[in-house]
Amino acid sequence: MKITYYGHSSFGVEIEGKHLVFDPFISPNPKASGIDIHSIPCDYLLVSHAHQDHMVDVEAIAKRTGAKLIANYEVATWFGGQGVENIVPLNQGGFLHTEFGQVKVVNAIHSSSFPNGSYGGNPVGFVVKTEDATFYYSGDTALTYDMKLINEEFDIDFAFLCIGDHFTMGVYDAAKAAEFVGTDQVIGMHFDTFPRIEINHAGAKATFEQQGKNLILPEIGKSYQLP
């Protein structure tokens, strides 16, 4: 799988010629100024919750590409009201079967509201299972025992985990989350974008190494091959 980091919690994942984009917060992020949202390929948009730092570029990408928008019921229907046509509302426990594999919606512990303050539904994470690999995208979340259920159902090859602390779990809890879901390969996200979520890179990597795990701190605009 080819994974491209677009900053904050936004990634592109290419699977068998299909392009998945997670939580696009790109155009307002000065750290991602080198990313052109109008050239990002996208067949599926996966949105974890309604906060602007996870969905600000969804409408522009969805309308340009016609991508399927996968999100909780409230987020999906809200975008439907903005003129996004190809919406797929899913809530926790729901599966979507696609040409590249399966997407399951799983629990996340966080808050979720639209720009006007209205309720954005329950925040979620995603498990994507393909013939080549299975991965977990946590979205914004605290550490939760529900993550152990992911390990019981899936063999997770790698995980995208929030590590910035303050608004989500931090490095120590993320290392434990990796243990809960059963993976040694972690790509960090939701870090360094704002002062409150800046992290010590060397310390973060050392925390994971002490647990026998590898933490990748991706560079914006760079692509990676996993697993």
CYANA upper distance limits for C-alpha pairs under 8 A (distance plus 0.5 A):
  1 MET  CA     13 VAL  CA      7.22
  1 MET  CA     14 GLU  CA      6.31
  1 MET  CA     15 ILE  CA      6.26
  1 MET  CA    132 ASP  CA      8.49
  1 MET  CA    225 GLN  CA      6.04
  1 MET  CA    226 LEU  CA      5.88
  1 MET  CA    227 PRO  CA      7.50
  2 LYS  CA     13 VAL  CA      6.23
  2 LYS  CA     14 GLU  CA      5.69
  2 LYS  CA     15 ILE  CA      7.86
  2 LYS  CA    223 SER  CA      7.07
  2 LYS  CA    224 TYR  CA      6.23
  2 LYS  CA    225 GLN  CA      5.33
  2 LYS  CA    226 LEU  CA      7.23
  3 ILE  CA     11 PHE  CA      7.24
  3 ILE  CA     12 GLY  CA      6.13
  3 ILE  CA     13 VAL  CA      5.09
  3 ILE  CA     14 GLU  CA      7.05
  3 ILE  CA    223 SER  CA      5.83
  3 ILE  CA    224 TYR  CA      5.53
  3 ILE  CA    225 GLN  CA      6.69
  3 ILE  CA    226 LEU  CA      7.89
  4 THR  CA     11 PHE  CA      6.06
  4 THR  CA     12 GLY  CA      5.47
  4 THR  CA     13 VAL  CA      6.99
  4 THR  CA    220 ILE  CA      8.41
  4 THR  CA    221 GLY  CA      6.97
  4 THR  CA    222 LYS  CA      6.25
  4 THR  CA    223 SER  CA      4.69
  4 THR  CA    224 TYR  CA      6.86
  5 TYR  CA     10 SER  CA      6.83
  5 TYR  CA     11 PHE  CA      5.16
  5 TYR  CA     12 GLY  CA      6.99
  5 TYR  CA    218 PRO  CA      7.01
  5 TYR  CA    219 GLU  CA      7.14
  5 TYR  CA    220 ILE  CA      5.62
  5 TYR  CA    221 GLY  CA      6.03
  5 TYR  CA    222 LYS  CA      6.49
  5 TYR  CA    223 SER  CA      7.05
  6 TYR  CA     10 SER  CA      5.69
  6 TYR  CA     11 PHE  CA      5.99
  6 TYR  CA     12 GLY  CA      7.85
  6 TYR  CA     24 PRO  CA      8.14
  6 TYR  CA     26 ILE  CA      7.09
  6 TYR  CA     32 ALA  CA      7.03
  6 TYR  CA     35 ILE  CA      7.34
  6 TYR  CA    220 ILE  CA      5.84
  6 TYR  CA    221 GLY  CA      6.27
  7 GLY  CA     11 PHE  CA      7.89
  7 GLY  CA     25 PHE  CA      7.90
  7 GLY  CA     26 ILE  CA      7.17
  7 GLY  CA     29 ASN  CA      8.26
  7 GLY  CA     31 LYS  CA      7.65
  7 GLY  CA     32 ALA  CA      6.35
  7 GLY  CA    189 MET  CA      8.49
  7 GLY  CA    193 THR  CA      8.29
  7 GLY  CA    219 GLU  CA      8.30
  7 GLY  CA    220 ILE  CA      5.75
  7 GLY  CA    221 GLY  CA      8.26
  8 HIS  CA     25 PHE  CA      7.49
  8 HIS  CA    189 MET  CA      6.43
  8 HIS  CA    190 HIS  CA      5.31
  8 HIS  CA    191 PHE  CA      6.86
  8 HIS  CA    192 ASP  CA      8.12
  8 HIS  CA    193 THR  CA      6.38
  9 SER  CA     22 PHE  CA      7.88
  9 SER  CA     23 ASP  CA      6.70
  9 SER  CA     24 PRO  CA      7.93
  9 SER  CA     25 PHE  CA      7.95
  9 SER  CA     54 HIS  CA      7.54
  9 SER  CA    139 GLY  CA      8.13
  9 SER  CA    162 CYS  CA      8.17
  9 SER  CA    189 MET  CA      5.52
  9 SER  CA    190 HIS  CA      5.56
 10 SER  CA     21 VAL  CA      7.54
 10 SER  CA     22 PHE  CA      5.66
 10 SER  CA     23 ASP  CA      5.45
 10 SER  CA     24 PRO  CA      5.46
 10 SER  CA     25 PHE  CA      6.88
 10 SER  CA     26 ILE  CA      8.15
 10 SER  CA     54 HIS  CA      7.99
 10 SER  CA    189 MET  CA      8.49
 11 PHE  CA     21 VAL  CA      6.19
 11 PHE  CA     22 PHE  CA      5.82
 11 PHE  CA     23 ASP  CA      7.91
 11 PHE  CA     24 PRO  CA      8.04
 12 GLY  CA     19 HIS  CA      7.16
 12 GLY  CA     20 LEU  CA      6.02
 12 GLY  CA     21 VAL  CA      4.96
 12 GLY  CA     22 PHE  CA      7.00
 12 GLY  CA     42 CYS  CA      8.50
 13 VAL  CA     19 HIS  CA      6.27
 13 VAL  CA     20 LEU  CA      5.55
 13 VAL  CA     21 VAL  CA      6.94
 14 GLU  CA     18 LYS  CA      6.06
 14 GLU  CA     19 HIS  CA      5.05
 14 GLU  CA     20 LEU  CA      6.77
 15 ILE  CA     19 HIS  CA      6.90
 15 ILE  CA     20 LEU  CA      8.24
 15 ILE  CA    100 PHE  CA      7.04
 16 GLU  CA    100 PHE  CA      6.98
 18 LYS  CA     42 CYS  CA      8.07
 18 LYS  CA     43 ASP  CA      6.58
 18 LYS  CA     44 TYR  CA      8.44
 18 LYS  CA    100 PHE  CA      7.72
 19 HIS  CA     41 PRO  CA      6.69
 19 HIS  CA     42 CYS  CA      5.33
 19 HIS  CA     43 ASP  CA      5.64
 19 HIS  CA     44 TYR  CA      6.93
 20 LEU  CA     42 CYS  CA      6.28
 20 LEU  CA     43 ASP  CA      6.51
 20 LEU  CA     44 TYR  CA      5.25
 20 LEU  CA     45 LEU  CA      6.44
 20 LEU  CA     46 LEU  CA      7.77
 21 VAL  CA     42 CYS  CA      6.68
 21 VAL  CA     43 ASP  CA      8.44
 21 VAL  CA     44 TYR  CA      6.77
 21 VAL  CA     45 LEU  CA      5.45
 21 VAL  CA     46 LEU  CA      6.69
 22 PHE  CA     45 LEU  CA      6.47
 22 PHE  CA     46 LEU  CA      5.34
 22 PHE  CA     47 VAL  CA      6.49
 22 PHE  CA     48 SER  CA      8.41
 23 ASP  CA     45 LEU  CA      8.11
 23 ASP  CA     46 LEU  CA      6.83
 23 ASP  CA     47 VAL  CA      5.45
 23 ASP  CA     48 SER  CA      7.09
 23 ASP  CA     53 ASP  CA      8.37
 23 ASP  CA     54 HIS  CA      4.91
 23 ASP  CA     55 MET  CA      5.95
 23 ASP  CA     58 VAL  CA      8.14
 24 PRO  CA     47 VAL  CA      8.50
 24 PRO  CA     53 ASP  CA      8.27
 24 PRO  CA     54 HIS  CA      6.10
 24 PRO  CA     55 MET  CA      5.91
 24 PRO  CA     56 VAL  CA      7.06
 24 PRO  CA     57 ASP  CA      5.93
 24 PRO  CA     58 VAL  CA      6.65
 25 PHE  CA     29 ASN  CA      7.38
 25 PHE  CA     52 GLN  CA      7.90
 25 PHE  CA     53 ASP  CA      5.72
 25 PHE  CA     54 HIS  CA      5.69
 25 PHE  CA     55 MET  CA      6.39
 25 PHE  CA     56 VAL  CA      5.96
 25 PHE  CA     57 ASP  CA      6.37
 26 ILE  CA     32 ALA  CA      6.39
 26 ILE  CA     33 SER  CA      8.15
 26 ILE  CA     35 ILE  CA      7.68
 26 ILE  CA     37 ILE  CA      7.67
 26 ILE  CA     56 VAL  CA      8.24
 26 ILE  CA     57 ASP  CA      7.23
 27 SER  CA     32 ALA  CA      7.71
 27 SER  CA     33 SER  CA      7.49
 27 SER  CA     35 ILE  CA      8.32
 27 SER  CA     36 ASP  CA      8.36
 27 SER  CA     37 ILE  CA      7.54
 27 SER  CA     56 VAL  CA      8.48
 27 SER  CA     57 ASP  CA      7.45
 29 ASN  CA     33 SER  CA      7.18
 29 ASN  CA    193 THR  CA      8.12
 31 LYS  CA    193 THR  CA      7.69
 31 LYS  CA    220 ILE  CA      8.23
 32 ALA  CA    220 ILE  CA      7.01
 32 ALA  CA    221 GLY  CA      8.23
 34 GLY  CA    221 GLY  CA      7.94
 35 ILE  CA    221 GLY  CA      7.26
 36 ASP  CA     40 ILE  CA      7.38
 37 ILE  CA     57 ASP  CA      8.19
 37 ILE  CA     61 ILE  CA      7.47
 38 HIS  CA     61 ILE  CA      7.55
 38 HIS  CA     64 ARG  CA      8.18
 40 ILE  CA     61 ILE  CA      8.30
 41 PRO  CA     65 THR  CA      8.02
 42 CYS  CA     61 ILE  CA      7.99
 42 CYS  CA     62 ALA  CA      8.48
 42 CYS  CA     65 THR  CA      6.83
 42 CYS  CA     67 ALA  CA      6.49
 43 ASP  CA     65 THR  CA      7.56
 43 ASP  CA     66 GLY  CA      7.78
 43 ASP  CA     67 ALA  CA      4.88
 43 ASP  CA     68 LYS  CA      6.80
 44 TYR  CA     67 ALA  CA      5.45
 44 TYR  CA     68 LYS  CA      5.23
 44 TYR  CA     69 LEU  CA      6.49
 44 TYR  CA     70 ILE  CA      7.68
 45 LEU  CA     58 VAL  CA      7.93
 45 LEU  CA     62 ALA  CA      7.84
 45 LEU  CA     67 ALA  CA      6.83
 45 LEU  CA     68 LYS  CA      6.50
 45 LEU  CA     69 LEU  CA      5.19
 45 LEU  CA     70 ILE  CA      6.44
 46 LEU  CA     69 LEU  CA      6.58
 46 LEU  CA     70 ILE  CA      5.31
 46 LEU  CA     71 ALA  CA      6.51
 47 VAL  CA     54 HIS  CA      7.45
 47 VAL  CA     55 MET  CA      7.12
 47 VAL  CA     69 LEU  CA      8.07
 47 VAL  CA     70 ILE  CA      6.85
 47 VAL  CA     71 ALA  CA      5.61
 47 VAL  CA     72 ASN  CA      8.45
 47 VAL  CA     75 VAL  CA      8.45
 48 SER  CA     54 HIS  CA      7.82
 48 SER  CA     71 ALA  CA      6.86
 48 SER  CA     72 ASN  CA      8.09
 48 SER  CA    123 PRO  CA      6.29
 48 SER  CA    124 VAL  CA      5.56
 48 SER  CA    125 GLY  CA      6.37
 48 SER  CA    126 PHE  CA      8.32
 48 SER  CA    139 GLY  CA      5.93
 48 SER  CA    140 ASP  CA      8.02
 49 HIS  CA     54 HIS  CA      7.44
 49 HIS  CA     55 MET  CA      8.22
 49 HIS  CA     71 ALA  CA      7.93
 49 HIS  CA     72 ASN  CA      7.96
 49 HIS  CA     75 VAL  CA      7.46
 49 HIS  CA    112 SER  CA      6.14
 49 HIS  CA    113 SER  CA      8.29
 49 HIS  CA    120 GLY  CA      7.33
 49 HIS  CA    121 GLY  CA      7.97
 49 HIS  CA    122 ASN  CA      7.69
 49 HIS  CA    123 PRO  CA      5.24
 49 HIS  CA    124 VAL  CA      7.07
 49 HIS  CA    139 GLY  CA      8.29
 50 ALA  CA     54 HIS  CA      7.48
 50 ALA  CA     55 MET  CA      7.12
 50 ALA  CA     75 VAL  CA      6.66
 50 ALA  CA    112 SER  CA      5.66
 50 ALA  CA    113 SER  CA      5.72
 50 ALA  CA    114 PHE  CA      5.80
 50 ALA  CA    120 GLY  CA      5.73
 50 ALA  CA    121 GLY  CA      8.24
 50 ALA  CA    123 PRO  CA      8.23
 51 HIS  CA     55 MET  CA      7.16
 51 HIS  CA    112 SER  CA      6.36
 51 HIS  CA    113 SER  CA      6.28
 51 HIS  CA    114 PHE  CA      6.60
 51 HIS  CA    115 PRO  CA      7.81
 52 GLN  CA     56 VAL  CA      5.60
 52 GLN  CA    114 PHE  CA      7.83
 52 GLN  CA    115 PRO  CA      7.31
 57 ASP  CA     61 ILE  CA      6.78
 58 VAL  CA     62 ALA  CA      6.36
 59 GLU  CA     63 LYS  CA      6.51
 59 GLU  CA     79 PHE  CA      7.61
 59 GLU  CA     82 GLN  CA      8.12
 59 GLU  CA     84 VAL  CA      7.17
 60 ALA  CA     64 ARG  CA      6.68
 61 ILE  CA     65 THR  CA      6.55
 61 ILE  CA     66 GLY  CA      8.47
 61 ILE  CA     67 ALA  CA      8.26
 62 ALA  CA     66 GLY  CA      5.77
 62 ALA  CA     67 ALA  CA      5.74
 62 ALA  CA     68 LYS  CA      7.92
 62 ALA  CA     69 LEU  CA      7.71
 62 ALA  CA     84 VAL  CA      7.04
 63 LYS  CA     67 ALA  CA      8.15
 63 LYS  CA     84 VAL  CA      6.63
 63 LYS  CA     85 GLU  CA      8.44
 66 GLY  CA     85 GLU  CA      8.13
 66 GLY  CA     86 ASN  CA      7.12
 67 ALA  CA     86 ASN  CA      7.10
 68 LYS  CA     86 ASN  CA      5.46
 68 LYS  CA     87 ILE  CA      6.19
 68 LYS  CA     88 VAL  CA      7.16
 69 LEU  CA     76 ALA  CA      7.31
 69 LEU  CA     86 ASN  CA      6.67
 69 LEU  CA     87 ILE  CA      5.18
 69 LEU  CA     88 VAL  CA      6.19
 69 LEU  CA     89 PRO  CA      8.46
 70 ILE  CA     76 ALA  CA      7.32
 70 ILE  CA     87 ILE  CA      6.92
 70 ILE  CA     88 VAL  CA      5.43
 70 ILE  CA     89 PRO  CA      6.55
 70 ILE  CA     90 LEU  CA      7.29
 71 ALA  CA     75 VAL  CA      6.39
 71 ALA  CA     76 ALA  CA      5.80
 71 ALA  CA     88 VAL  CA      7.27
 71 ALA  CA     89 PRO  CA      6.01
 71 ALA  CA     90 LEU  CA      6.35
 71 ALA  CA     91 ASN  CA      8.05
 72 ASN  CA     76 ALA  CA      6.50
 72 ASN  CA     89 PRO  CA      5.84
 72 ASN  CA     90 LEU  CA      5.42
 72 ASN  CA     91 ASN  CA      5.50
 72 ASN  CA     92 GLN  CA      8.42
 72 ASN  CA    121 GLY  CA      7.24
 72 ASN  CA    122 ASN  CA      7.68
 72 ASN  CA    123 PRO  CA      8.12
 72 ASN  CA    124 VAL  CA      7.94
 73 TYR  CA     77 THR  CA      6.50
 73 TYR  CA     89 PRO  CA      5.06
 73 TYR  CA     90 LEU  CA      6.35
 73 TYR  CA     91 ASN  CA      6.90
 73 TYR  CA    121 GLY  CA      7.66
 74 GLU  CA     78 TRP  CA      6.46
 74 GLU  CA     89 PRO  CA      8.32
 74 GLU  CA    119 TYR  CA      8.46
 74 GLU  CA    120 GLY  CA      6.20
 74 GLU  CA    121 GLY  CA      5.85
 75 VAL  CA     79 PHE  CA      6.83
 75 VAL  CA     89 PRO  CA      8.37
 75 VAL  CA    120 GLY  CA      6.61
 75 VAL  CA    121 GLY  CA      7.55
 76 ALA  CA     80 GLY  CA      6.74
 76 ALA  CA     87 ILE  CA      6.28
 76 ALA  CA     88 VAL  CA      7.06
 76 ALA  CA     89 PRO  CA      5.83
 77 THR  CA     81 GLY  CA      6.80
 77 THR  CA     87 ILE  CA      7.82
 77 THR  CA     89 PRO  CA      7.67
 78 TRP  CA     82 GLN  CA      7.16
 79 PHE  CA     83 GLY  CA      7.09
 79 PHE  CA     84 VAL  CA      6.05
 79 PHE  CA     87 ILE  CA      8.29
 80 GLY  CA     84 VAL  CA      5.26
 80 GLY  CA     85 GLU  CA      6.47
 80 GLY  CA     86 ASN  CA      8.43
 80 GLY  CA     87 ILE  CA      7.13
 90 LEU  CA     94 GLY  CA      6.28
 90 LEU  CA     95 PHE  CA      8.11
 90 LEU  CA    105 VAL  CA      7.49
 91 ASN  CA    105 VAL  CA      6.74
 91 ASN  CA    124 VAL  CA      8.41
 92 GLN  CA    104 LYS  CA      8.33
 92 GLN  CA    105 VAL  CA      5.37
 92 GLN  CA    106 VAL  CA      5.54
 92 GLN  CA    107 ASN  CA      6.60
 92 GLN  CA    124 VAL  CA      7.48
 93 GLY  CA    104 LYS  CA      7.01
 93 GLY  CA    105 VAL  CA      5.99
 93 GLY  CA    106 VAL  CA      6.47
 94 GLY  CA    104 LYS  CA      6.21
 94 GLY  CA    105 VAL  CA      6.08
 95 PHE  CA    102 GLN  CA      7.19
 95 PHE  CA    103 VAL  CA      6.06
 95 PHE  CA    104 LYS  CA      4.95
 95 PHE  CA    105 VAL  CA      7.12
 96 LEU  CA    102 GLN  CA      6.15
 96 LEU  CA    103 VAL  CA      5.59
 96 LEU  CA    104 LYS  CA      6.96
 97 HIS  CA    101 GLY  CA      6.61
 97 HIS  CA    102 GLN  CA      5.15
 97 HIS  CA    103 VAL  CA      7.11
 98 THR  CA    102 GLN  CA      6.36
 98 THR  CA    103 VAL  CA      8.30
100 PHE  CA    130 THR  CA      6.61
100 PHE  CA    131 GLU  CA      8.44
101 GLY  CA    128 VAL  CA      7.73
101 GLY  CA    129 LYS  CA      6.07
101 GLY  CA    130 THR  CA      4.98
101 GLY  CA    131 GLU  CA      7.53
102 GLN  CA    128 VAL  CA      6.24
102 GLN  CA    129 LYS  CA      5.64
102 GLN  CA    130 THR  CA      7.12
103 VAL  CA    126 PHE  CA      7.09
103 VAL  CA    127 VAL  CA      6.18
103 VAL  CA    128 VAL  CA      5.10
103 VAL  CA    129 LYS  CA      6.97
104 LYS  CA    126 PHE  CA      6.15
104 LYS  CA    127 VAL  CA      5.65
104 LYS  CA    128 VAL  CA      7.05
105 VAL  CA    124 VAL  CA      6.93
105 VAL  CA    125 GLY  CA      6.40
105 VAL  CA    126 PHE  CA      5.29
105 VAL  CA    127 VAL  CA      7.09
106 VAL  CA    124 VAL  CA      6.20
106 VAL  CA    125 GLY  CA      5.57
106 VAL  CA    126 PHE  CA      6.20
106 VAL  CA    127 VAL  CA      7.69
107 ASN  CA    123 PRO  CA      7.72
107 ASN  CA    124 VAL  CA      5.54
107 ASN  CA    125 GLY  CA      6.44
107 ASN  CA    146 ASP  CA      7.55
108 ALA  CA    122 ASN  CA      8.36
108 ALA  CA    123 PRO  CA      6.08
108 ALA  CA    124 VAL  CA      5.20
108 ALA  CA    125 GLY  CA      6.29
108 ALA  CA    138 SER  CA      7.51
108 ALA  CA    139 GLY  CA      7.50
108 ALA  CA    140 ASP  CA      7.32
108 ALA  CA    141 THR  CA      5.50
108 ALA  CA    142 ALA  CA      7.71
108 ALA  CA    144 THR  CA      8.48
109 ILE  CA    123 PRO  CA      7.28
109 ILE  CA    124 VAL  CA      8.30
109 ILE  CA    140 ASP  CA      7.85
109 ILE  CA    141 THR  CA      5.15
109 ILE  CA    142 ALA  CA      5.98
109 ILE  CA    143 LEU  CA      8.37
109 ILE  CA    144 THR  CA      8.05
110 HIS  CA    123 PRO  CA      6.68
110 HIS  CA    140 ASP  CA      6.72
110 HIS  CA    141 THR  CA      5.74
110 HIS  CA    142 ALA  CA      7.39
110 HIS  CA    168 THR  CA      7.92
111 SER  CA    122 ASN  CA      7.79
111 SER  CA    123 PRO  CA      7.01
112 SER  CA    119 TYR  CA      7.10
112 SER  CA    120 GLY  CA      5.36
112 SER  CA    121 GLY  CA      6.76
112 SER  CA    122 ASN  CA      7.03
112 SER  CA    123 PRO  CA      6.51
113 SER  CA    117 GLY  CA      5.92
113 SER  CA    118 SER  CA      5.97
113 SER  CA    119 TYR  CA      5.31
113 SER  CA    120 GLY  CA      4.76
113 SER  CA    121 GLY  CA      7.96
114 PHE  CA    118 SER  CA      5.90
114 PHE  CA    119 TYR  CA      6.99
114 PHE  CA    120 GLY  CA      6.16
123 PRO  CA    139 GLY  CA      8.23
123 PRO  CA    140 ASP  CA      8.09
124 VAL  CA    138 SER  CA      8.00
124 VAL  CA    139 GLY  CA      6.91
124 VAL  CA    140 ASP  CA      8.43
125 GLY  CA    136 TYR  CA      8.01
125 GLY  CA    137 TYR  CA      6.13
125 GLY  CA    138 SER  CA      5.05
125 GLY  CA    139 GLY  CA      5.47
125 GLY  CA    140 ASP  CA      8.34
126 PHE  CA    136 TYR  CA      6.35
126 PHE  CA    137 TYR  CA      5.63
126 PHE  CA    138 SER  CA      7.00
126 PHE  CA    139 GLY  CA      8.19
127 VAL  CA    134 THR  CA      7.66
127 VAL  CA    135 PHE  CA      6.24
127 VAL  CA    136 TYR  CA      4.96
127 VAL  CA    137 TYR  CA      6.77
128 VAL  CA    134 THR  CA      6.09
128 VAL  CA    135 PHE  CA      5.93
128 VAL  CA    136 TYR  CA      6.95
129 LYS  CA    133 ALA  CA      6.83
129 LYS  CA    134 THR  CA      4.77
129 LYS  CA    135 PHE  CA      7.13
130 THR  CA    134 THR  CA      6.39
133 ALA  CA    156 ILE  CA      8.17
133 ALA  CA    157 ASP  CA      6.63
133 ALA  CA    227 PRO  CA      7.46
134 THR  CA    154 PHE  CA      7.98
134 THR  CA    155 ASP  CA      7.16
134 THR  CA    156 ILE  CA      5.70
134 THR  CA    157 ASP  CA      6.03
134 THR  CA    158 PHE  CA      7.70
135 PHE  CA    156 ILE  CA      5.78
135 PHE  CA    157 ASP  CA      6.22
135 PHE  CA    158 PHE  CA      5.60
135 PHE  CA    159 ALA  CA      5.86
135 PHE  CA    160 PHE  CA      8.25
136 TYR  CA    156 ILE  CA      7.32
136 TYR  CA    158 PHE  CA      7.24
136 TYR  CA    159 ALA  CA      5.11
136 TYR  CA    160 PHE  CA      6.65
137 TYR  CA    159 ALA  CA      6.40
137 TYR  CA    160 PHE  CA      5.25
137 TYR  CA    161 LEU  CA      7.02
138 SER  CA    159 ALA  CA      8.07
138 SER  CA    160 PHE  CA      6.65
138 SER  CA    161 LEU  CA      5.92
138 SER  CA    162 CYS  CA      7.41
139 GLY  CA    161 LEU  CA      7.79
139 GLY  CA    162 CYS  CA      7.45
140 ASP  CA    162 CYS  CA      6.77
140 ASP  CA    167 PHE  CA      8.39
140 ASP  CA    168 THR  CA      6.30
140 ASP  CA    190 HIS  CA      8.33
141 THR  CA    162 CYS  CA      7.79
141 THR  CA    168 THR  CA      5.75
141 THR  CA    169 MET  CA      6.78
142 ALA  CA    168 THR  CA      5.87
142 ALA  CA    169 MET  CA      5.14
142 ALA  CA    173 ASP  CA      8.37
143 LEU  CA    147 MET  CA      8.34
143 LEU  CA    169 MET  CA      6.61
143 LEU  CA    173 ASP  CA      6.46
143 LEU  CA    174 ALA  CA      7.54
143 LEU  CA    176 LYS  CA      8.28
143 LEU  CA    177 ALA  CA      6.63
144 THR  CA    177 ALA  CA      8.19
145 TYR  CA    149 LEU  CA      8.19
145 TYR  CA    180 PHE  CA      8.01
146 ASP  CA    150 ILE  CA      7.78
147 MET  CA    151 ASN  CA      7.47
147 MET  CA    177 ALA  CA      7.35
147 MET  CA    180 PHE  CA      6.19
147 MET  CA    181 VAL  CA      6.03
148 LYS  CA    152 GLU  CA      6.98
148 LYS  CA    180 PHE  CA      5.34
148 LYS  CA    181 VAL  CA      6.00
149 LEU  CA    153 GLU  CA      6.88
149 LEU  CA    181 VAL  CA      8.12
150 ILE  CA    154 PHE  CA      6.31
150 ILE  CA    181 VAL  CA      6.16
151 ASN  CA    155 ASP  CA      6.88
151 ASN  CA    156 ILE  CA      7.51
151 ASN  CA    180 PHE  CA      7.21
151 ASN  CA    181 VAL  CA      4.99
151 ASN  CA    182 GLY  CA      6.05
155 ASP  CA    182 GLY  CA      7.72
156 ILE  CA    181 VAL  CA      7.30
156 ILE  CA    182 GLY  CA      6.71
156 ILE  CA    183 THR  CA      6.24
157 ASP  CA    183 THR  CA      6.41
157 ASP  CA    184 ASP  CA      8.31
157 ASP  CA    185 GLN  CA      7.45
157 ASP  CA    227 PRO  CA      6.90
158 PHE  CA    183 THR  CA      6.24
158 PHE  CA    184 ASP  CA      7.46
158 PHE  CA    185 GLN  CA      5.25
158 PHE  CA    186 VAL  CA      6.14
158 PHE  CA    187 ILE  CA      8.09
158 PHE  CA    226 LEU  CA      8.37
158 PHE  CA    227 PRO  CA      7.34
159 ALA  CA    178 ALA  CA      7.80
159 ALA  CA    183 THR  CA      7.63
159 ALA  CA    185 GLN  CA      7.03
159 ALA  CA    186 VAL  CA      5.44
159 ALA  CA    187 ILE  CA      6.66
160 PHE  CA    186 VAL  CA      6.39
160 PHE  CA    187 ILE  CA      5.27
160 PHE  CA    188 GLY  CA      6.39
160 PHE  CA    189 MET  CA      7.15
161 LEU  CA    174 ALA  CA      6.92
161 LEU  CA    186 VAL  CA      7.20
161 LEU  CA    187 ILE  CA      6.80
161 LEU  CA    188 GLY  CA      5.77
161 LEU  CA    189 MET  CA      6.39
162 CYS  CA    168 THR  CA      7.12
162 CYS  CA    169 MET  CA      6.97
162 CYS  CA    170 GLY  CA      7.63
162 CYS  CA    174 ALA  CA      7.45
162 CYS  CA    188 GLY  CA      6.36
162 CYS  CA    189 MET  CA      5.20
162 CYS  CA    190 HIS  CA      5.57
162 CYS  CA    191 PHE  CA      7.71
163 ILE  CA    168 THR  CA      7.60
163 ILE  CA    169 MET  CA      6.33
163 ILE  CA    170 GLY  CA      4.85
163 ILE  CA    171 VAL  CA      5.33
163 ILE  CA    174 ALA  CA      6.51
163 ILE  CA    188 GLY  CA      6.52
163 ILE  CA    189 MET  CA      6.63
163 ILE  CA    190 HIS  CA      6.71
163 ILE  CA    191 PHE  CA      6.63
164 GLY  CA    168 THR  CA      7.06
164 GLY  CA    169 MET  CA      7.30
164 GLY  CA    170 GLY  CA      5.65
164 GLY  CA    171 VAL  CA      7.47
164 GLY  CA    189 MET  CA      7.91
164 GLY  CA    190 HIS  CA      6.02
164 GLY  CA    191 PHE  CA      4.81
164 GLY  CA    192 ASP  CA      7.62
164 GLY  CA    197 ILE  CA      5.04
164 GLY  CA    198 GLU  CA      6.91
164 GLY  CA    199 ILE  CA      6.89
165 ASP  CA    169 MET  CA      5.38
165 ASP  CA    170 GLY  CA      4.27
165 ASP  CA    171 VAL  CA      7.63
165 ASP  CA    197 ILE  CA      6.52
166 HIS  CA    170 GLY  CA      7.88
166 HIS  CA    196 ARG  CA      7.25
166 HIS  CA    197 ILE  CA      7.00
167 PHE  CA    197 ILE  CA      8.40
169 MET  CA    173 ASP  CA      6.24
169 MET  CA    174 ALA  CA      6.74
170 GLY  CA    174 ALA  CA      6.47
171 VAL  CA    175 ALA  CA      6.72
171 VAL  CA    204 ALA  CA      6.45
171 VAL  CA    207 THR  CA      7.79
172 TYR  CA    176 LYS  CA      7.07
172 TYR  CA    207 THR  CA      7.23
172 TYR  CA    208 PHE  CA      8.41
173 ASP  CA    177 ALA  CA      6.57
174 ALA  CA    178 ALA  CA      6.72
175 ALA  CA    179 GLU  CA      7.03
175 ALA  CA    207 THR  CA      7.89
175 ALA  CA    208 PHE  CA      6.26
175 ALA  CA    211 GLN  CA      7.68
175 ALA  CA    213 LYS  CA      8.20
176 LYS  CA    180 PHE  CA      6.71
177 ALA  CA    181 VAL  CA      6.73
178 ALA  CA    182 GLY  CA      6.45
178 ALA  CA    183 THR  CA      5.94
178 ALA  CA    184 ASP  CA      7.13
178 ALA  CA    185 GLN  CA      8.39
178 ALA  CA    186 VAL  CA      7.65
179 GLU  CA    183 THR  CA      6.76
179 GLU  CA    184 ASP  CA      7.98
183 THR  CA    213 LYS  CA      8.42
184 ASP  CA    212 GLY  CA      7.56
184 ASP  CA    213 LYS  CA      4.98
184 ASP  CA    214 ASN  CA      6.48
185 GLN  CA    213 LYS  CA      6.73
185 GLN  CA    214 ASN  CA      5.68
185 GLN  CA    215 LEU  CA      6.94
185 GLN  CA    216 ILE  CA      8.33
186 VAL  CA    213 LYS  CA      8.13
186 VAL  CA    214 ASN  CA      6.65
186 VAL  CA    215 LEU  CA      5.44
186 VAL  CA    216 ILE  CA      6.60
187 ILE  CA    215 LEU  CA      6.40
187 ILE  CA    216 ILE  CA      5.26
187 ILE  CA    217 LEU  CA      6.70
187 ILE  CA    218 PRO  CA      7.48
188 GLY  CA    215 LEU  CA      7.21
188 GLY  CA    216 ILE  CA      6.61
188 GLY  CA    217 LEU  CA      5.88
188 GLY  CA    218 PRO  CA      7.55
189 MET  CA    217 LEU  CA      8.13
190 HIS  CA    197 ILE  CA      7.89
191 PHE  CA    197 ILE  CA      5.70
191 PHE  CA    198 GLU  CA      6.18
191 PHE  CA    199 ILE  CA      7.12
192 ASP  CA    196 ARG  CA      8.45
192 ASP  CA    197 ILE  CA      5.86
192 ASP  CA    198 GLU  CA      4.46
192 ASP  CA    199 ILE  CA      6.81
193 THR  CA    197 ILE  CA      7.25
193 THR  CA    198 GLU  CA      7.48
194 PHE  CA    198 GLU  CA      7.00
199 ILE  CA    204 ALA  CA      7.85
200 ASN  CA    204 ALA  CA      6.53
201 HIS  CA    205 LYS  CA      6.76
201 HIS  CA    217 LEU  CA      8.20
202 ALA  CA    206 ALA  CA      6.65
203 GLY  CA    207 THR  CA      6.68
204 ALA  CA    208 PHE  CA      7.07
204 ALA  CA    215 LEU  CA      8.26
205 LYS  CA    209 GLU  CA      6.65
205 LYS  CA    214 ASN  CA      7.79
205 LYS  CA    215 LEU  CA      6.18
205 LYS  CA    216 ILE  CA      8.41
206 ALA  CA    210 GLN  CA      6.60
207 THR  CA    211 GLN  CA      7.28
208 PHE  CA    212 GLY  CA      6.94
208 PHE  CA    213 LYS  CA      5.51
208 PHE  CA    214 ASN  CA      6.54
208 PHE  CA    215 LEU  CA      6.67
209 GLU  CA    213 LYS  CA      5.60
209 GLU  CA    214 ASN  CA      6.62
209 GLU  CA    215 LEU  CA      8.28
218 PRO  CA    222 LYS  CA      7.69
